[in-house]
């Protein structure tokens, strides 16, 4: 037989083995993914299980059942190892580990335009889309109702998932805002006009400049929006 024919036969044999191997791997992937989903009672509409590494024999095509056990105590998210035992005729015929990637998805708020720092995000600036949240460390926003009373903590790019870390409560007083300063001196009260030098929330202390004296004092923000100077 000529050298060319040997090469041709060799290539055909390699291709046949590759096709057989791919079929075997695909044969395991679906039942293993289903078993992992069953273990954690995952909602398959919002969770995708991928088998990314399998140490089981590539030549097992007939079996009765698969027993799958998680080797991690963590929540089902991201990369996770599992132990798989294969049974046939009530006997263990193979044991090995698999590595699985669990991808999570959710219907979340996504910006449809760029948002500047300290912008109040109106409902028309976001869409609700199904997005992957597997590696999202902060809680994503899922309703426009969660935008009420909030503004952007920093610049936010178009197409970004809104999460709790990107927003903050709108301050009761913002830097540059005119305020009324309440002074309490020996039981008497007096007021003066001032300007806030930083943002602040009720019961918190911020720096205020007295318009008349020019002095900067630390004042406590009251519930009614006024600020109170230290009692003298």
C-alpha positions as CSV (number, residue, x, y, z in Angstrom):
1,X,0.0,0.0,0.0
2,X,1.4,3.4,-0.9
3,X,2.4,6.0,1.6
4,X,-0.4,8.3,0.5
5,X,-3.0,5.7,1.1
6,X,-1.6,5.0,4.7
7,X,-1.9,8.8,5.4
8,X,-5.4,8.9,4.1
9,X,-6.5,5.9,6.2
10,X,-4.8,7.5,9.2
11,X,-6.7,10.7,8.8
12,X,-10.0,8.9,8.4
13,X,-9.3,6.9,11.6
14,X,-8.5,10.1,13.5
15,X,-11.6,11.8,12.3
16,X,-13.8,8.8,13.2
17,X,-12.3,8.8,16.7
18,X,-12.8,12.5,17.1
19,X,-16.5,12.2,16.1
20,X,-17.0,9.3,18.5
21,X,-15.3,11.3,21.3
22,X,-17.5,14.4,20.6
23,X,-20.6,12.2,20.6
24,X,-19.6,10.6,24.0
25,X,-18.9,14.0,25.6
26,X,-22.2,15.4,24.3
27,X,-23.9,12.3,25.6
28,X,-22.7,13.0,29.2
29,X,-23.2,16.8,29.1
30,X,-27.0,16.9,29.0
31,X,-27.7,14.4,31.9
32,X,-24.9,15.8,34.0
33,X,-26.3,19.3,33.6
34,X,-29.8,18.1,34.4
35,X,-28.5,16.4,37.6
36,X,-26.7,19.6,38.8
37,X,-29.8,21.6,38.2
38,X,-31.8,19.0,40.1
39,X,-29.5,19.0,43.1
40,X,-29.9,22.8,43.6
41,X,-33.4,23.0,42.3
42,X,-32.3,25.6,39.8
43,X,-34.7,27.6,37.6
44,X,-33.4,26.6,34.2
45,X,-35.0,29.6,32.6
46,X,-32.6,31.8,34.5
47,X,-29.7,29.5,35.2
48,X,-27.4,27.8,32.7
49,X,-25.2,24.8,33.7
50,X,-22.2,24.1,31.5
51,X,-19.9,21.0,31.8
52,X,-16.4,22.4,31.1
53,X,-14.2,19.5,32.3
54,X,-15.1,15.8,32.6
55,X,-12.7,13.2,33.9
56,X,-15.0,10.2,33.2
57,X,-14.1,7.5,30.8
58,X,-14.7,8.6,27.2
59,X,-15.8,5.2,26.1
60,X,-18.8,4.6,28.5
61,X,-21.9,4.9,26.4
62,X,-24.3,2.5,28.3
63,X,-25.2,2.9,32.0
64,X,-28.2,2.9,34.2
65,X,-27.8,6.0,36.4
66,X,-25.6,8.8,37.4
67,X,-25.0,9.9,41.0
68,X,-23.7,13.5,41.3
69,X,-22.5,15.2,44.5
70,X,-21.2,18.7,44.9
71,X,-17.7,19.0,46.3
72,X,-18.2,22.6,47.4
73,X,-20.2,24.2,50.2
74,X,-20.6,27.4,48.3
75,X,-23.8,28.7,46.7
76,X,-24.4,27.3,43.1
77,X,-22.7,30.1,41.1
78,X,-19.6,30.2,38.9
79,X,-17.1,27.4,38.8
80,X,-17.8,24.4,40.9
81,X,-16.5,20.8,41.3
82,X,-18.7,17.7,41.5
83,X,-18.1,14.0,42.0
84,X,-19.9,11.7,39.6
85,X,-20.4,7.9,40.1
86,X,-21.8,5.9,37.2
87,X,-23.9,2.7,37.8
88,X,-24.9,-0.2,35.6
89,X,-26.8,-3.3,36.9
90,X,-26.6,-1.7,40.4
91,X,-22.8,-1.8,40.3
92,X,-20.4,1.1,40.2
93,X,-18.5,1.1,36.9
94,X,-16.9,4.5,36.9
95,X,-16.1,7.4,39.3
96,X,-14.6,10.8,38.4
97,X,-14.8,14.5,38.9
98,X,-16.3,17.1,36.7
99,X,-16.0,20.9,36.7
100,X,-19.1,22.9,36.1
101,X,-19.8,26.5,35.3
102,X,-23.1,27.8,36.6
103,X,-24.3,31.0,34.9
104,X,-27.1,33.0,36.5
105,X,-29.4,35.5,34.7
106,X,-32.0,37.9,35.9
107,X,-34.4,40.6,34.5
108,X,-32.6,43.7,35.6
109,X,-32.4,47.5,35.0
110,X,-29.9,48.4,32.2
111,X,-29.0,51.9,31.3
112,X,-29.9,53.0,27.7
113,X,-27.8,56.1,27.9
114,X,-24.8,57.5,29.8
115,X,-25.5,58.7,33.3
116,X,-23.5,61.4,34.9
117,X,-22.5,61.5,38.6
118,X,-25.3,62.8,40.8
119,X,-27.9,62.5,38.0
120,X,-31.4,61.5,39.1
121,X,-32.1,58.4,36.9
122,X,-35.6,58.6,35.4
123,X,-37.4,55.5,34.2
124,X,-36.9,56.5,30.6
125,X,-33.1,56.1,31.1
126,X,-33.3,52.4,31.7
127,X,-34.7,49.2,30.1
128,X,-35.5,45.9,31.8
129,X,-33.4,43.2,30.2
130,X,-32.4,39.6,30.9
131,X,-28.7,39.8,31.7
132,X,-26.0,37.5,33.2
133,X,-25.3,38.4,36.8
134,X,-22.9,35.5,37.6
135,X,-20.0,37.7,38.5
136,X,-22.0,40.7,39.7
137,X,-21.0,41.2,43.4
138,X,-23.7,43.8,44.2
139,X,-27.4,43.3,44.2
140,X,-28.9,44.3,40.8
141,X,-32.0,46.5,40.6
142,X,-35.0,44.8,39.1
143,X,-37.7,47.5,39.2
144,X,-37.9,51.2,38.4
145,X,-39.5,51.7,41.8
146,X,-36.0,51.1,43.3
147,X,-34.9,54.4,41.6
148,X,-37.1,56.6,43.8
149,X,-35.2,59.0,46.0
150,X,-31.8,57.8,44.5
151,X,-29.2,59.3,42.3
152,X,-26.0,58.0,40.6
153,X,-23.0,57.7,42.9
154,X,-20.6,58.1,39.9
155,X,-20.6,58.1,36.1
156,X,-22.4,55.1,34.6
157,X,-21.8,53.9,31.0
158,X,-24.6,53.0,28.6
159,X,-25.6,49.4,28.7
160,X,-24.5,48.8,32.3
161,X,-26.6,46.9,34.8
162,X,-27.7,49.1,37.7
163,X,-26.7,47.7,41.1
164,X,-27.0,49.0,44.6
165,X,-23.4,50.1,44.6
166,X,-23.9,52.5,41.7
167,X,-26.7,54.5,43.5
168,X,-27.1,56.3,46.7
169,X,-29.9,58.2,48.5
170,X,-30.2,61.8,47.3
171,X,-28.8,64.0,50.2
172,X,-31.2,66.2,52.2
173,X,-28.7,69.0,51.6
174,X,-26.3,69.3,48.7
175,X,-23.0,71.2,48.4
176,X,-23.6,74.8,47.4
177,X,-27.2,74.8,48.7
178,X,-28.4,77.8,50.8
179,X,-29.4,76.8,54.3
180,X,-30.8,78.4,57.5
181,X,-28.4,78.0,60.4
182,X,-30.1,77.7,63.8
183,X,-28.0,78.9,66.8
184,X,-29.0,78.2,70.4
185,X,-27.2,80.4,73.0
186,X,-28.1,80.4,76.7
187,X,-31.7,79.3,76.0
188,X,-32.1,81.8,73.2
189,X,-32.4,81.0,69.5
190,X,-31.2,82.9,66.4
191,X,-31.0,82.1,62.8
192,X,-28.5,83.1,60.1
193,X,-28.1,82.4,56.4
194,X,-25.4,80.0,55.2
195,X,-24.1,77.8,52.4
196,X,-23.5,74.0,52.6
197,X,-19.9,73.1,51.7
198,X,-20.7,69.3,51.3
199,X,-23.6,66.9,50.9
200,X,-25.3,65.5,53.9
201,X,-28.2,63.5,55.4
202,X,-30.5,64.1,58.4
203,X,-28.8,63.7,61.8
204,X,-25.4,63.9,60.1
205,X,-22.8,66.7,60.5
206,X,-21.6,68.8,57.6
207,X,-19.5,72.0,57.1
208,X,-21.5,75.2,56.6
209,X,-20.2,78.7,55.9
210,X,-22.0,81.6,57.6
211,X,-22.7,84.1,54.9
212,X,-22.4,87.1,57.3
213,X,-19.3,86.2,59.3
214,X,-17.7,83.9,56.7
215,X,-16.9,81.4,59.4
216,X,-17.1,77.7,58.7
217,X,-18.8,75.6,61.3
218,X,-19.9,72.0,61.7
219,X,-23.7,71.8,61.8
220,X,-26.1,69.0,62.3
221,X,-28.8,68.5,59.6
222,X,-32.3,68.5,61.1
223,X,-35.3,66.6,59.7
224,X,-36.9,69.9,58.5
225,X,-33.9,70.7,56.3
226,X,-32.4,73.4,58.6
227,X,-29.0,72.9,60.2
228,X,-28.1,73.5,63.8
229,X,-24.9,74.9,65.0
230,X,-23.3,73.5,68.2
231,X,-25.1,74.7,71.3
232,X,-23.3,77.4,73.2
